[in-house]
Amino acid sequence: MSKSYQFKRFLTRRYQILAAILFLLAAGLLLLPKYEKHEGISPEELLSNSISPERYITTDVLADRIINQDPSYLLIDIRPEEEFKEYTLPNAINIPLKKIMDEESIPYLNQTQYDVVLFSNDHFYADQAWIMCNRLGYKNMHVLKGGLNNWFHTIINPAKPGEDMPATAFELYSTRKAASMFFGVAYPEEVKQIVVKKVIPKKVITIKKKKKMPVEGGC
Amino acid sequence: MGPLIPNGIIPAEWNYILAILIGFAFGYILEASGFSSSRKLVGVFYGYDFAVLKVFFTAAVVSVIGLYYMDYLSLVDITRLYVQPTYLVAAIIGGAIMGVGFLAGGFCPGTSLTAVAIGKIDGMVYTLGLMIGILIFSEFFGFLEPLFDASNLGHITLVDTLGISPYWIIFAFTLIALISFLFSDWVRSKVKKVFY
Protein backbone atom coordinates (compact mmCIF):
# COMPACT_ATOMS: atom_id res chain seq x y z
CA MET A 1 0.00 0.00 0.00
CA SER A 2 2.63 2.46 1.05
CA LYS A 3 4.86 1.35 -1.81
CA SER A 4 2.25 2.09 -4.46
CA TYR A 5 1.57 5.40 -2.75
CA GLN A 6 5.25 6.24 -2.94
CA PHE A 7 5.27 5.27 -6.59
CA LYS A 8 2.31 7.51 -7.29
CA ARG A 9 4.01 10.41 -5.55
CA PHE A 10 7.08 9.68 -7.63
CA LEU A 11 4.96 9.77 -10.79
CA THR A 12 3.53 13.19 -10.00
CA ARG A 13 7.06 14.47 -10.35
CA ARG A 14 7.60 12.68 -13.71
CA TYR A 15 7.86 15.86 -15.78
CA GLN A 16 10.49 17.30 -13.49
CA ILE A 17 12.40 14.02 -13.61
CA LEU A 18 12.27 13.87 -17.41
CA ALA A 19 13.35 17.51 -17.66
CA ALA A 20 16.25 16.76 -15.32
CA ILE A 21 17.29 13.80 -17.50
CA LEU A 22 17.20 16.00 -20.59
CA PHE A 23 19.28 18.64 -18.83
CA LEU A 24 21.81 16.05 -17.63
CA LEU A 25 22.15 14.53 -21.09
CA ALA A 26 22.77 17.94 -22.64
CA ALA A 27 25.30 18.79 -19.95
CA GLY A 28 26.90 15.38 -20.44
CA LEU A 29 27.60 16.21 -24.09
CA LEU A 30 29.35 19.34 -22.91
CA LEU A 31 31.47 17.53 -20.33
CA LEU A 32 32.48 14.54 -22.47
CA PRO A 33 36.22 14.45 -23.16
CA LYS A 34 36.77 15.61 -26.71
CA TYR A 35 38.93 13.64 -29.10
CA GLU A 36 40.20 14.16 -32.61
CA LYS A 37 37.80 12.60 -35.06
CA HIS A 38 39.19 10.10 -37.52
CA GLU A 39 39.10 11.70 -40.96
CA GLY A 40 38.88 9.86 -44.25
CA ILE A 41 38.49 6.14 -44.79
CA SER A 42 38.64 3.53 -42.01
CA PRO A 43 42.01 1.95 -41.12
CA GLU A 44 40.81 -1.49 -42.29
CA GLU A 45 39.84 -0.09 -45.68
CA LEU A 46 43.18 1.70 -45.99
CA LEU A 47 45.05 -1.50 -45.17
CA SER A 48 43.15 -3.56 -47.71
CA ASN A 49 43.63 -0.82 -50.34
CA SER A 50 47.35 -0.59 -49.69
CA ILE A 51 47.85 -4.35 -49.93
CA SER A 52 45.99 -4.51 -53.22
CA PRO A 53 48.17 -4.01 -56.33
CA GLU A 54 45.21 -2.50 -58.20
CA ARG A 55 46.66 1.00 -57.94
CA TYR A 56 49.62 0.16 -60.17
CA ILE A 57 49.63 1.06 -63.82
CA THR A 58 52.41 -0.37 -66.00
CA THR A 59 54.65 1.74 -68.18
CA ASP A 60 53.35 -0.03 -71.30
CA VAL A 61 49.75 0.91 -70.51
CA LEU A 62 50.76 4.47 -69.70
CA ALA A 63 52.76 4.79 -72.93
CA ASP A 64 49.75 3.51 -74.85
CA ARG A 65 47.53 6.10 -73.16
CA ILE A 66 49.92 8.95 -73.90
CA ILE A 67 50.40 7.93 -77.53
CA ASN A 68 46.65 7.62 -78.06
CA GLN A 69 46.25 11.05 -76.45
CA ASP A 70 43.82 9.80 -73.82
CA PRO A 71 42.45 13.00 -72.27
CA SER A 72 41.28 11.30 -69.07
CA TYR A 73 44.77 10.95 -67.59
CA LEU A 74 46.42 13.44 -65.29
CA LEU A 75 50.12 12.75 -64.75
CA ILE A 76 51.51 14.07 -61.48
CA ASP A 77 55.24 14.14 -60.90
CA ILE A 78 55.90 14.09 -57.16
CA ARG A 79 59.69 14.53 -57.37
CA PRO A 80 61.37 17.80 -56.33
CA GLU A 81 61.09 20.72 -58.72
CA GLU A 82 64.72 20.56 -59.98
CA GLU A 83 64.32 16.96 -61.08
CA PHE A 84 60.99 17.80 -62.66
CA LYS A 85 62.64 20.53 -64.72
CA GLU A 86 65.35 18.14 -65.87
CA TYR A 87 63.07 15.46 -67.22
CA THR A 88 59.46 14.44 -66.87
CA LEU A 89 56.71 12.72 -68.77
CA PRO A 90 54.80 14.71 -71.40
CA ASN A 91 52.13 17.02 -69.93
CA ALA A 92 52.96 16.06 -66.35
CA ILE A 93 52.20 18.42 -63.45
CA ASN A 94 54.75 18.85 -60.68
CA ILE A 95 53.47 18.48 -57.11
CA PRO A 96 56.47 17.62 -54.90
CA LEU A 97 55.76 15.10 -52.15
CA LYS A 98 56.15 17.79 -49.49
CA LYS A 99 53.42 19.90 -51.09
CA ILE A 100 50.95 17.07 -51.60
CA MET A 101 48.76 18.19 -48.70
CA ASP A 102 48.87 21.88 -49.69
CA GLU A 103 45.71 23.82 -50.38
CA GLU A 104 46.59 24.38 -54.06
CA SER A 105 47.32 20.71 -54.77
CA ILE A 106 43.92 19.49 -53.59
CA PRO A 107 41.94 20.42 -56.75
CA TYR A 108 44.30 18.21 -58.82
CA LEU A 109 44.10 15.26 -56.46
CA ASN A 110 40.60 15.35 -55.02
CA GLN A 111 38.48 15.13 -58.14
CA THR A 112 36.60 12.52 -60.12
CA GLN A 113 37.09 13.69 -63.73
CA TYR A 114 40.62 12.40 -64.30
CA ASP A 115 42.53 9.24 -63.56
CA VAL A 116 45.48 10.56 -61.61
CA VAL A 117 48.81 8.77 -62.17
CA LEU A 118 51.42 9.54 -59.53
CA PHE A 119 55.04 8.85 -60.38
CA SER A 120 58.50 9.40 -58.97
CA ASN A 121 61.90 7.89 -59.80
CA ASP A 122 60.81 4.55 -58.41
CA HIS A 123 57.28 3.93 -57.15
CA PHE A 124 58.38 4.27 -53.52
CA TYR A 125 57.63 7.97 -53.00
CA ALA A 126 54.64 7.79 -55.33
CA ASP A 127 53.25 5.06 -53.07
CA GLN A 128 53.68 7.32 -50.05
CA ALA A 129 51.76 10.07 -51.83
CA TRP A 130 49.15 7.54 -52.85
CA ILE A 131 48.70 6.35 -49.24
CA MET A 132 48.12 9.92 -48.06
CA CYS A 133 45.59 10.61 -50.82
CA ASN A 134 43.86 7.27 -50.35
CA ARG A 135 43.48 7.79 -46.64
CA LEU A 136 41.66 11.06 -47.32
CA GLY A 137 39.32 9.15 -49.60
CA TYR A 138 40.45 10.68 -52.92
CA LYS A 139 39.24 8.72 -55.92
CA ASN A 140 40.92 7.49 -59.14
CA MET A 141 44.47 7.49 -57.81
CA HIS A 142 47.08 5.34 -59.56
CA VAL A 143 50.80 4.79 -59.25
CA LEU A 144 53.20 4.23 -62.14
CA LYS A 145 54.78 0.85 -61.41
CA GLY A 146 58.55 1.22 -61.24
CA GLY A 147 58.36 4.96 -61.78
CA LEU A 148 60.58 6.84 -64.20
CA ASN A 149 63.43 4.32 -63.87
CA ASN A 150 61.19 1.61 -65.23
CA TRP A 151 59.94 4.03 -67.85
CA PHE A 152 63.52 4.37 -69.11
CA HIS A 153 64.19 0.65 -69.02
CA THR A 154 61.03 -0.35 -70.81
CA ILE A 155 59.87 2.47 -73.02
CA ILE A 156 62.78 4.78 -73.74
CA ASN A 157 65.52 2.18 -73.85
CA PRO A 158 63.89 -1.24 -74.20
CA ALA A 159 66.22 -4.25 -73.95
CA LYS A 160 66.52 -6.22 -77.16
CA PRO A 161 65.26 -9.77 -76.67
CA GLY A 162 67.70 -12.64 -77.14
CA GLU A 163 67.33 -15.18 -79.91
CA ASP A 164 66.01 -17.85 -77.56
CA MET A 165 63.16 -15.63 -76.32
CA PRO A 166 59.53 -16.27 -77.28
CA ALA A 167 57.80 -14.42 -80.05
CA THR A 168 55.77 -12.38 -77.56
CA ALA A 169 59.00 -10.85 -76.25
CA PHE A 170 59.82 -9.72 -79.77
CA GLU A 171 56.35 -8.30 -80.24
CA LEU A 172 56.63 -6.45 -76.95
CA TYR A 173 60.06 -5.16 -77.97
CA SER A 174 58.78 -3.85 -81.28
CA THR A 175 55.84 -2.14 -79.55
CA ARG A 176 58.16 -0.55 -77.01
CA LYS A 177 60.58 0.48 -79.70
CA ALA A 178 57.78 2.13 -81.65
CA ALA A 179 56.69 3.86 -78.46
CA SER A 180 60.21 5.09 -77.79
CA MET A 181 60.35 6.49 -81.30
CA PHE A 182 57.15 8.37 -80.50
CA PHE A 183 58.93 9.85 -77.47
CA GLY A 184 61.81 11.01 -79.64
CA VAL A 185 64.39 8.21 -79.55
CA ALA A 186 66.19 7.73 -82.85
CA TYR A 187 67.43 4.31 -83.99
CA PRO A 188 70.24 4.43 -86.55
CA GLU A 189 69.07 1.27 -88.28
CA GLU A 190 65.61 2.73 -88.67
CA VAL A 191 66.85 5.82 -90.40
CA LYS A 192 66.41 5.10 -94.05
CA GLN A 193 68.00 6.87 -96.91
CA ILE A 194 65.23 8.78 -98.38
CA VAL A 195 65.51 8.61 -102.14
CA VAL A 196 64.31 11.80 -103.53
CA LYS A 197 62.78 11.15 -106.87
CA LYS A 198 63.56 13.62 -109.49
CA VAL A 199 60.49 15.25 -110.61
CA ILE A 200 60.48 15.25 -114.33
CA PRO A 201 58.50 18.15 -115.57
CA LYS A 202 55.63 17.09 -117.65
CA LYS A 203 56.02 17.77 -121.25
CA VAL A 204 52.92 19.24 -122.47
CA ILE A 205 52.29 18.36 -126.01
CA THR A 206 49.96 20.74 -127.52
CA ILE A 207 47.89 19.69 -130.36
CA LYS A 208 47.37 22.30 -132.90
CA LYS A 209 43.91 22.34 -134.13
CA LYS A 210 43.54 22.37 -137.79
CA LYS A 211 42.11 25.56 -138.88
CA LYS A 212 38.80 25.05 -140.37
CA MET A 213 38.78 26.23 -143.85
CA PRO A 214 36.23 28.82 -144.46
CA VAL A 215 33.36 27.56 -146.35
CA GLU A 216 33.81 28.64 -149.84
CA GLY A 217 31.37 28.90 -152.55
CA GLY A 218 30.25 25.70 -154.06
CA CYS A 219 31.53 24.52 -157.26
CA MET B 1 28.56 3.61 -39.53
CA GLY B 2 25.66 5.94 -40.23
CA PRO B 3 23.94 7.66 -41.96
CA LEU B 4 22.66 4.30 -43.13
CA ILE B 5 21.51 5.10 -46.68
CA PRO B 6 24.40 7.38 -47.84
CA ASN B 7 26.88 4.83 -46.47
CA GLY B 8 25.20 2.03 -48.39
CA ILE B 9 24.31 -0.06 -45.33
CA ILE B 10 20.70 0.19 -46.46
CA PRO B 11 20.34 0.27 -50.28
CA ALA B 12 19.21 3.61 -51.70
CA GLU B 13 16.10 1.96 -53.18
CA TRP B 14 14.70 1.64 -49.68
CA ASN B 15 14.78 5.42 -49.26
CA TYR B 16 11.18 6.09 -50.29
CA ILE B 17 9.81 2.96 -48.68
CA LEU B 18 11.37 3.92 -45.35
CA ALA B 19 10.16 7.49 -45.82
CA ILE B 20 6.60 6.22 -46.30
CA LEU B 21 6.81 3.96 -43.23
CA ILE B 22 8.22 6.78 -41.08
CA GLY B 23 5.49 9.03 -42.48
CA PHE B 24 2.83 6.53 -41.43
CA ALA B 25 4.30 6.37 -37.94
CA PHE B 26 4.55 10.15 -37.73
CA GLY B 27 0.95 10.62 -38.88
CA TYR B 28 -0.28 7.99 -36.45
CA ILE B 29 1.52 9.59 -33.50
CA LEU B 30 0.25 13.04 -34.50
CA GLU B 31 -3.32 11.80 -34.60
CA ALA B 32 -3.00 9.73 -31.45
CA SER B 33 -1.65 12.77 -29.55
CA GLY B 34 -4.73 14.74 -30.54
CA PHE B 35 -2.93 16.98 -33.01
CA SER B 36 -5.68 16.57 -35.56
CA SER B 37 -7.78 18.89 -33.41
CA SER B 38 -7.46 22.50 -34.49
CA ARG B 39 -8.54 23.57 -31.01
CA LYS B 40 -5.50 21.89 -29.53
CA LEU B 41 -3.17 23.36 -32.14
CA VAL B 42 -4.27 26.97 -31.74
CA GLY B 43 -4.17 26.52 -27.95
CA VAL B 44 -0.54 27.68 -28.14
CA PHE B 45 -1.68 31.08 -29.44
CA TYR B 46 -4.46 31.51 -26.91
CA GLY B 47 -2.45 30.10 -24.05
CA TYR B 48 -4.68 27.25 -22.88
CA ASP B 49 -2.74 24.30 -24.34
CA PHE B 50 0.98 24.16 -25.01
CA ALA B 51 1.17 20.53 -26.10
CA VAL B 52 2.31 21.45 -29.62
CA LEU B 53 5.17 23.60 -28.37
CA LYS B 54 6.24 20.99 -25.84
CA VAL B 55 6.04 18.04 -28.21
CA PHE B 56 7.94 19.63 -31.10
CA PHE B 57 10.53 21.31 -28.91
CA THR B 58 11.13 18.08 -26.98
CA ALA B 59 11.40 16.13 -30.24
CA ALA B 60 14.01 18.56 -31.55
CA VAL B 61 16.05 18.55 -28.34
CA VAL B 62 15.92 14.77 -27.91
CA SER B 63 16.93 14.13 -31.51
CA VAL B 64 19.79 16.64 -31.48
CA ILE B 65 21.16 15.26 -28.19
CA GLY B 66 20.76 11.70 -29.45
CA LEU B 67 22.43 12.48 -32.77
CA TYR B 68 25.40 14.13 -31.11
CA TYR B 69 25.84 11.22 -28.70
CA MET B 70 25.75 8.87 -31.70
CA ASP B 71 28.25 11.11 -33.49
CA TYR B 72 30.50 10.98 -30.41
CA LEU B 73 30.33 7.19 -30.48
CA SER B 74 31.00 7.21 -34.28
CA LEU B 75 27.60 5.65 -34.98
CA VAL B 76 26.57 8.60 -37.17
CA ASP B 77 28.76 11.01 -39.10
CA ILE B 78 27.06 14.30 -38.32
CA THR B 79 28.86 16.09 -41.17
CA ARG B 80 27.16 13.81 -43.70
CA LEU B 81 23.61 14.67 -42.62
CA TYR B 82 21.64 16.85 -45.01
CA VAL B 83 21.22 20.45 -43.88
CA GLN B 84 18.35 22.38 -45.43
CA PRO B 85 19.55 25.57 -47.16
CA THR B 86 18.68 28.81 -45.36
CA TYR B 87 16.67 31.38 -47.32
CA LEU B 88 16.60 34.09 -44.68
CA VAL B 89 14.20 36.72 -46.08
CA ALA B 90 12.03 34.13 -47.83
CA ALA B 91 11.83 32.11 -44.60
CA ILE B 92 10.74 35.16 -42.59
CA ILE B 93 8.03 36.09 -45.10
CA GLY B 94 6.92 32.48 -45.54
CA GLY B 95 6.93 31.95 -41.79
CA ALA B 96 4.73 35.00 -41.24
CA ILE B 97 2.27 33.83 -43.92
CA MET B 98 2.22 30.33 -42.50
CA GLY B 99 1.71 31.66 -38.97
CA VAL B 100 -1.36 33.60 -40.11
CA GLY B 101 -2.66 30.54 -41.94
CA PHE B 102 -1.96 28.32 -38.94
CA LEU B 103 -3.91 30.55 -36.57
CA ALA B 104 -6.75 31.26 -39.00
CA GLY B 105 -7.17 27.69 -40.18
CA GLY B 106 -6.16 25.86 -37.05
CA PHE B 107 -3.82 23.40 -38.73
CA CYS B 108 -0.31 23.11 -39.96
CA PRO B 109 0.27 21.13 -43.19
CA GLY B 110 1.01 17.81 -41.49
CA THR B 111 -1.80 17.97 -38.95
CA SER B 112 -4.31 19.04 -41.62
CA LEU B 113 -3.63 15.72 -43.39
CA THR B 114 -4.15 13.76 -40.17
CA ALA B 115 -7.44 15.63 -39.79
CA VAL B 116 -8.39 14.60 -43.34
CA ALA B 117 -7.48 11.02 -42.45
CA ILE B 118 -10.02 10.93 -39.63
CA GLY B 119 -12.64 12.62 -41.82
CA LYS B 120 -12.71 16.16 -40.46
CA ILE B 121 -14.42 18.55 -42.85
CA ASP B 122 -12.45 21.60 -41.66
CA GLY B 123 -9.26 19.63 -42.35
CA MET B 124 -10.43 18.88 -45.90
CA VAL B 125 -11.23 22.54 -46.56
CA TYR B 126 -7.85 23.50 -45.12
CA THR B 127 -6.04 20.96 -47.33
CA LEU B 128 -7.91 22.27 -50.38
CA GLY B 129 -6.76 25.78 -49.47
CA LEU B 130 -3.24 24.43 -49.06
CA MET B 131 -3.33 22.95 -52.56
CA ILE B 132 -4.64 26.24 -54.00
CA GLY B 133 -1.84 28.07 -52.21
CA ILE B 134 0.74 25.69 -53.67
CA LEU B 135 -0.80 26.17 -57.14
CA ILE B 136 -0.68 29.97 -56.83
CA PHE B 137 2.90 29.88 -55.56
CA SER B 138 4.07 27.62 -58.37
CA GLU B 139 2.22 29.59 -61.04
CA PHE B 140 3.76 32.85 -59.83
CA PHE B 141 7.13 31.29 -59.11
CA GLY B 142 8.79 33.15 -61.99
CA PHE B 143 7.60 36.41 -60.45
CA LEU B 144 8.59 35.41 -56.89
CA GLU B 145 11.90 33.80 -57.80
CA PRO B 146 14.14 36.87 -57.22
CA LEU B 147 12.71 37.15 -53.70
CA PHE B 148 13.01 33.41 -53.22
CA ASP B 149 16.66 33.19 -54.29
CA ALA B 150 17.92 36.53 -53.01
CA SER B 151 18.64 35.47 -49.46
CA ASN B 152 20.01 31.98 -50.05
CA LEU B 153 22.73 31.55 -47.45
CA GLY B 154 23.40 27.91 -48.37
CA HIS B 155 23.58 24.92 -46.08
CA ILE B 156 24.56 26.80 -42.94
CA THR B 157 23.98 26.01 -39.28
CA LEU B 158 24.39 28.02 -36.10
CA VAL B 159 27.72 26.27 -35.57
CA ASP B 160 29.07 27.87 -38.79
CA THR B 161 27.49 31.28 -38.22
CA LEU B 162 28.39 31.77 -34.58
CA GLY B 163 31.56 29.69 -34.54
CA ILE B 164 30.61 28.14 -31.19
CA SER B 165 30.99 24.47 -30.34
CA PRO B 166 27.79 22.55 -31.19
CA TYR B 167 27.72 21.14 -27.64
CA TRP B 168 27.28 24.62 -26.15
CA ILE B 169 24.51 25.39 -28.65
CA ILE B 170 22.73 22.15 -27.72
CA PHE B 171 23.08 22.94 -24.02
CA ALA B 172 21.72 26.45 -24.53
CA PHE B 173 18.92 25.07 -26.70
CA THR B 174 17.97 22.55 -24.00
CA LEU B 175 17.91 25.29 -21.37
CA ILE B 176 15.73 27.46 -23.63
CA ALA B 177 13.38 24.50 -24.10
CA LEU B 178 13.09 23.79 -20.39
CA ILE B 179 12.59 27.48 -19.56
CA SER B 180 9.95 27.81 -22.25
CA PHE B 181 8.14 24.75 -20.83
CA LEU B 182 8.15 26.33 -17.37
CA PHE B 183 6.99 29.64 -18.83
CA SER B 184 4.21 27.98 -20.82
CA ASP B 185 3.00 26.19 -17.68
CA TRP B 186 2.94 29.52 -15.89
CA VAL B 187 0.97 31.12 -18.77
CA ARG B 188 -1.43 28.21 -18.77
CA SER B 189 -2.09 28.59 -15.06
CA LYS B 190 -2.99 32.25 -15.65
CA VAL B 191 -5.29 31.70 -18.62
CA LYS B 192 -8.89 30.58 -18.21
CA LYS B 193 -9.17 26.87 -18.81
CA VAL B 194 -10.86 25.83 -22.03
CA PHE B 195 -12.49 22.42 -22.31
CA TYR B 196 -12.70 20.93 -25.77
Interface residues (C-beta under 8 A of the other chain):
Chain A: A19 L22 F23 L25 A26 A27 L29 L30 L32 H38
Chain B: T58 V61 V62 I65 Y68 Y69 Y72 S74 Y167 W168 I170 F171 F173 T174 L175 A177 L178 F181
